[in-house]
Amino acid sequence: MSNDISDFTPFGARSRQELQIFTEFFSNKGTPKTVYAFITSKNGKSLLDVKHLNATVQSGMLVSSSYDNSSGEASHMDLGYPLTTVLGTRLFMDPNFFGVRVEVEDREAHNGRRLVNVSDLRANQLEEIVLAVMACVCPFMACGASLGGMFFLGFRFGSILAVTPFLILAIGVDDAYLMVNAYQHITAIRKKKLLKSTLNEELRYRITYMLVETGPSVSITTITNILAFGIGATTPTAEIQLFSIGNAIAVTVDFIFQLTIYAALMVVLGRWELEREFQYRNQSNWIISEKVTMRDDRTKDKKEPFMNRLMKSYCKLLSSKLVSSIVMGLLAVYWYFSIMGTLRIKAELRPERLFLKDSPIIQISSFEALPQNNGRFSTKFWLRDYETFLEQIEEAEGNMEDEDPTLNSSRSSKHSRNELYEFLHWPEFSFWNAFVQYNKSSEGEGHLTKFIATTAFHGSNLNDWSNRANLLGEWRKVVDQFPHLNASIYLEDAKFLDLISTMIPISAQSALFTFLSMFAVALLFISNPPVLFVATFSILSTSVGVFGMMSWWGADLDPIFMSAIIMSIGFSVDIPSHISYHYYQTGKETNNVVERLEKTVQCVGFPIMQASISTVLCVLSLFFVDLHMSRIFAQCMLLVVGIGTIHGMIIMPVIFSLIHFAHSSWKSPNSAISS
């Protein structure tokens, strides 16, 4: 398993080059590590009290080899704040003492907290129980096969892939609902009519009908999801690439499993059901005709007229001018808030959301002159102590020269060669060895090849990571003023900050190309321009609504939300594609808009509601994990399902009726919409 924070950084980001330079400074001995000791007072008060600081040293809590066996106060150290003096060297202690309460959050995902919705129209039948269970098993099988294959081929496991099973479960269950509903629909029709002469012929007829009815819808959703995640795989962020590749493969495998394993299971269970039907037909007390139905359907027939009347009333209501006007007015308000929310979204990055929780020669003073710098005492720069060391040496030599003038030439010659070497081995300056790279030639002369300096910045506005990104840009401008020095900036958070400036353009490009891909796929299956327009409009409206509502919900544009954007566009195709395709097919039977809407709702309305409810129940389990990634994906899924269902069951029928009314009015000014 690999969860490197640099996986969220674009490949061409400047911070990657800066990290490489910083690593080379330490002779490529691995990624630089920093150890922190967090110390708090027992009484909960400030640690800046001198008594508390002395107690810290006395108790051995100061992490330094010099105090491993310390039992008393150090006489050579003047402990103060913000400056502490050790052997005459002043150290800036502000970055090392601060008041922080660290709350350890439980970010462990409990595997047992999952809600699985099993919808079964007739739970007393074993066949349908098995179908309902396998509708959930097949997506998990697809996840296991796809992710397992990825890991076998050398892909790493990132924590973002933990969301994949939930996404594939939602897709797989949706497809299963469509297939089961289509099979039940043809079964109900065939029970009222004469069956085929043989069981195999009847079974072949029903399975063929089911695949013809659901194949295009399932194919549209699969292709669009694969394209959406495929476009996400082209982004320059490693973690989003991994997420997109994993989901694209999982969607493909799930599609194959649905048409092979799940369809084969339906054949086996359908054969059992047909065997009973043929057995009933051969009994003397059962007469098969177009007027006599089987006993199991008598109760259902009593309910069908009510359901038919309800759907007719519902479709007529949506087709009325008053309701259409109200819906379009509400749609305009929805679009206003969605667009405003999309425009106000801010590119922001906080590293804690991603987990279950410098040269003096180039004028160090240029950095210290920046408004948010703490000043020269916050800068760890070896050259200043070296200058102090030289002054002390010169002063000592001057005193010795006054006593013995003959020592001048010999000592000056010696120190001219070894001053830096002696400086780095002087007790109070020996710690500077970690800040410089010093080579000594065979002649005894030393050469400084590389060095590093640090400085501190502060400001309440730096709590906003976008402001930190701006500050990093100012630092780089200072460095770029001295290209001949080959200087570089290193900041641990640069790998995050470089991502902030790329998130908006990358997200916009990915969304645009994904939307165009969705349109191209819909064009392959739906050739009718008005229906294609409604489908495309619904996809765009759902996507914009998700972006805008997530902004109003408090989400910032970060790598997790970028991944969720790609997922949302792919999922926003599902419901509009089902409604549009079936409405397009009904045009071959009738031109009456109410009848076409009624047939469409009968075919896919109930599966859409089933899939929506089961998806909501599925993603609700993600809210039990106190993790930003889980919460963002859960929120996006809820919005996609909710907004998509409203578009599919209300807005799209209204637009279809308005287009039909406009077309009828254009053909005949005196005609009105059928009712």
Residue pairs with C-beta under 8 A, 6 or more apart in sequence:
1 156
1 157
1 158
1 159
2 156
2 157
2 158
3 158
3 159
3 355
5 351
5 354
5 355
5 495
5 496
6 16
6 19
6 238
6 495
7 158
7 237
7 238
7 239
7 242
8 237
8 238
8 239
8 240
8 354
8 495
8 496
8 499
8 559
9 15
9 16
9 237
9 238
9 495
9 496
9 498
9 499
10 236
10 237
10 498
10 499
10 502
11 236
11 238
12 236
13 494
13 495
13 498
13 499
13 502
14 476
14 494
14 498
15 491
15 494
15 495
15 497
15 498
16 495
17 488
18 488
18 489
18 490
18 491
18 494
19 31
19 490
19 494
19 495
21 488
21 490
22 32
22 452
22 488
22 490
23 30
23 31
23 32
25 437
25 450
25 452
26 32
34 492
35 63
37 61
37 62
37 63
38 100
38 102
39 47
39 56
39 61
40 47
41 47
41 49
41 52
45 52
46 52
46 99
47 53
47 56
47 97
47 99
48 81
48 97
50 79
53 79
53 81
54 73
54 79
56 62
57 67
57 70
57 73
57 74
57 77
57 79
58 70
58 71
58 72
58 73
60 67
60 68
60 70
62 70
67 74
76 86
76 87
77 84
77 85
77 86
77 87
78 84
78 85
78 86
80 93
81 93
81 94
81 97
82 92
82 93
82 94
82 377
83 90
83 91
83 92
83 93
83 377
84 90
84 91
84 93
85 91
86 428
87 427
87 428
88 428
89 385
89 428
89 429
90 377
92 374
92 377
92 378
92 379
92 380
92 456
94 374
94 378
94 456
94 458
95 378
95 456
104 357
105 356
105 357
105 626
106 626
107 355
107 356
107 357
107 625
107 626
107 627
108 356
109 162
109 356
109 625
109 627
109 630
110 624
110 625
113 621
113 624
113 625
114 618
114 621
115 617
115 618
115 620
115 621
116 136
116 617
116 618
117 613
117 614
117 617
117 618
118 129
118 132
118 133
118 136
119 132
119 177
119 610
119 613
119 614
120 128
120 129
120 132
121 128
121 184
122 128
123 129
127 269
127 272
127 273
128 180
130 265
130 269
131 176
131 180
131 265
131 266
131 269
134 176
134 261
134 262
134 265
135 172
135 173
135 176
135 177
135 180
135 262
136 169
136 172
136 173
138 172
138 176
138 254
138 257
138 258
138 261
138 262
139 165
139 168
139 169
139 171
139 172
139 173
139 254
139 257
140 165
140 168
140 169
141 257
141 261
142 168
142 172
142 250
142 253
142 254
142 256
142 257
143 164
143 165
143 168
143 250
143 254
145 253
145 257
146 246
146 249
146 250
146 252
146 253
146 254
147 157
147 161
147 164
147 246
147 249
147 250
149 249
150 245
150 246
150 249
151 157
155 242
155 245
155 246
156 242
158 239
158 242
158 243
159 355
159 356
159 629
160 239
160 242
160 243
160 560
160 563
160 629
161 242
161 243
161 246
163 243
163 622
163 629
163 630
163 633
164 243
164 246
164 247
164 250
166 618
166 619
166 621
166 622
166 633
166 637
167 247
167 250
167 567
167 633
167 637
168 247
168 250
168 251
168 254
169 618
170 571
170 611
170 614
170 615
170 618
170 619
170 637
171 221
171 222
171 225
171 251
171 254
171 571
171 574
172 254
172 257
172 258
173 611
173 614
173 615
173 618
174 221
174 574
174 607
174 611
174 615
175 214
175 218
175 221
175 254
175 255
175 258
176 258
176 262
177 607
177 610
177 611
177 614
178 214
178 217
178 218
178 578
178 604
178 607
179 210
179 214
179 218
179 258
179 262
179 263
179 266
180 266
180 607
181 603
181 604
181 606
181 607
181 610
182 209
182 210
182 213
182 214
182 603
183 206
183 207
183 210
183 266
183 270
185 213
185 602
185 603
186 205
186 206
186 209
186 210
186 213
187 206
187 273
188 297
188 300
190 202
190 205
190 206
191 277
191 293
191 294
191 296
191 297
192 290
192 293
192 297
193 290
194 288
194 289
194 290
195 202
195 277
195 278
195 281
195 288
196 202
196 205
199 271
199 274
199 275
199 278
202 274
203 267
203 270
203 271
203 274
206 270
207 263
207 266
207 267
207 270
210 266
211 259
211 263
213 603
216 525
216 581
217 577
217 578
217 581
217 582
217 604
218 255
218 258
218 259
219 255
219 525
220 521
220 522
220 525
220 573
220 577
220 581
221 573
221 574
221 577
221 578
222 251
222 252
222 254
222 255
223 521
224 517
224 518
224 521
224 522
224 570
224 573
224 577
225 247
225 248
225 251
225 570
225 571
225 573
226 248
226 251
226 252
227 514
227 517
227 518
227 521
227 570
228 514
228 517
228 518
228 566
228 567
228 569
228 570
229 244
229 245
229 247
229 248
229 251
229 566
229 567
229 570
230 244
230 248
231 244
231 510
231 513
231 514
231 517
231 566
232 240
232 241
232 243
232 244
232 510
232 514
232 563
232 566
233 241
233 244
233 245
233 248
234 241
234 510
235 241
235 244
235 506
235 510
235 562
236 502
236 506
237 499
237 506
237 559
237 562
239 559
239 563
240 559
240 562
240 563
240 566
243 563
244 563
244 566
247 567
277 294
280 286
280 294
281 288
286 294
293 301
311 598
311 601
311 602
311 605
312 594
312 598
314 601
315 594
315 597
315 598
315 601
315 653
316 594
316 675
317 323
318 324
318 327
318 597
318 650
318 653
318 654
318 657
319 593
319 594
319 597
319 653
319 654
319 657
319 673
319 675
320 675
321 661
323 654
324 654
324 657
324 658
327 650
327 651
327 654
328 654
328 658
331 541
331 651
334 541
334 545
335 541
335 544
337 548
337 549
337 552
338 541
338 544
338 545
338 547
338 548
338 549
339 544
339 548
340 548
341 547
341 548
341 549
341 550
341 551
341 552
342 544
342 547
342 548
342 551
344 551
345 547
345 550
345 551
345 555
345 556
345 557
346 466
346 556
346 557
347 466
347 500
347 501
347 503
347 504
347 556
347 557
347 558
348 464
348 465
348 466
348 500
348 556
348 557
348 558
349 465
349 466
349 496
349 497
349 499
349 500
349 503
349 556
349 558
349 559
350 465
350 558
351 493
351 496
353 558
353 560
353 628
353 629
354 559
354 560
354 628
354 629
356 627
357 627
358 364
358 367
358 452
358 453
358 454
358 455
358 487
358 488
358 489
358 490
359 451
359 453
359 479
359 482
359 485
359 487
360 381
360 383
360 384
360 453
361 482
361 485
361 487
362 478
362 479
362 481
362 482
362 485
362 487
363 478
363 482
364 379
364 381
364 453
364 455
365 376
366 478
366 481
367 373
367 379
367 455
367 475
367 478
368 375
368 376
368 379
368 455
370 457
370 471
370 474
371 459
372 457
372 458
372 459
372 462
372 471
373 455
373 456
373 457
373 458
374 455
374 456
374 457
374 458
378 455
378 456
379 453
379 454
379 455
379 456
380 435
380 453
380 454
380 455
381 453
381 454
381 455
382 432
382 435
382 436
382 451
382 453
383 451
385 423
385 429
385 432
386 420
386 423
386 429
386 432
389 419
389 422
389 423
389 426
389 429
390 419
390 423
393 415
393 419
397 407
397 408
397 411
397 412
397 415
400 407
400 411
401 407
401 408
415 422
417 444
417 445
417 446
418 444
418 446
420 438
420 446
420 448
421 438
421 440
421 446
423 429
423 432
424 430
424 432
424 433
424 436
424 438
435 451
435 452
435 453
436 448
436 450
436 451
436 452
437 448
437 449
437 450
437 451
438 446
438 447
438 448
438 449
439 446
439 447
439 449
440 446
440 447
441 447
452 490
457 471
459 467
461 467
462 468
462 471
465 493
465 496
465 497
465 500
466 500
468 493
468 497
469 497
469 498
469 500
469 501
472 489
472 491
472 494
472 497
475 489
475 491
476 489
479 487
479 488
479 489
491 497
499 559
503 557
503 558
503 559
503 562
504 557
506 562
507 557
507 562
507 565
510 562
510 565
510 566
511 543
511 565
511 566
511 569
514 566
514 569
514 570
515 539
515 540
515 543
515 569
518 536
518 539
518 569
518 570
518 573
519 536
519 539
521 573
522 532
522 535
522 536
522 539
522 573
522 577
522 580
523 532
525 577
525 581
526 532
526 535
526 580
526 581
526 584
528 584
528 587
530 656
530 659
530 663
531 580
531 583
531 584
531 587
531 656
532 580
534 576
534 580
534 652
534 655
534 656
534 659
535 576
535 577
535 579
535 580
535 652
537 655
538 572
538 575
538 576
538 579
538 580
538 644
538 647
538 648
538 651
538 652
539 569
539 572
539 573
539 576
541 643
541 647
541 651
542 568
542 572
542 576
542 640
542 643
542 644
542 647
543 568
543 569
543 572
545 639
545 643
546 568
546 572
546 636
546 639
546 640
546 643
547 565
547 568
549 639
549 643
550 561
550 564
550 632
550 635
550 636
550 639
553 635
555 561
555 632
555 635
560 628
560 629
560 632
560 633
561 632
563 633
564 632
564 633
564 636
567 633
567 636
568 636
568 639
568 640
571 637
571 640
571 641
571 644
572 640
572 643
572 644
574 644
575 608
575 612
575 644
575 645
575 647
575 648
576 644
576 647
576 648
576 652
578 604
578 607
578 608
578 648
579 600
579 604
579 608
579 648
579 652
579 653
580 652
582 599
582 600
582 603
582 604
583 596
583 597
583 600
583 652
583 656
586 595
586 596
586 599
586 600
587 596
589 596
589 599
590 596
590 599
592 674
593 656
593 657
593 660
593 673
593 674
594 657
594 674
594 675
596 656
597 653
597 656
597 657
600 653
601 649
601 653
605 649
608 645
608 648
608 649
609 645
609 649
612 641
612 642
612 644
612 645
615 637
615 641
616 637
616 638
616 641
616 642
619 633
619 634
619 637
619 638
620 634
622 630
622 631
622 633
622 634
623 630
623 631
623 634
625 631
657 673
660 673
660 674
661 672
661 673
664 671
664 672
664 673
665 671
665 672
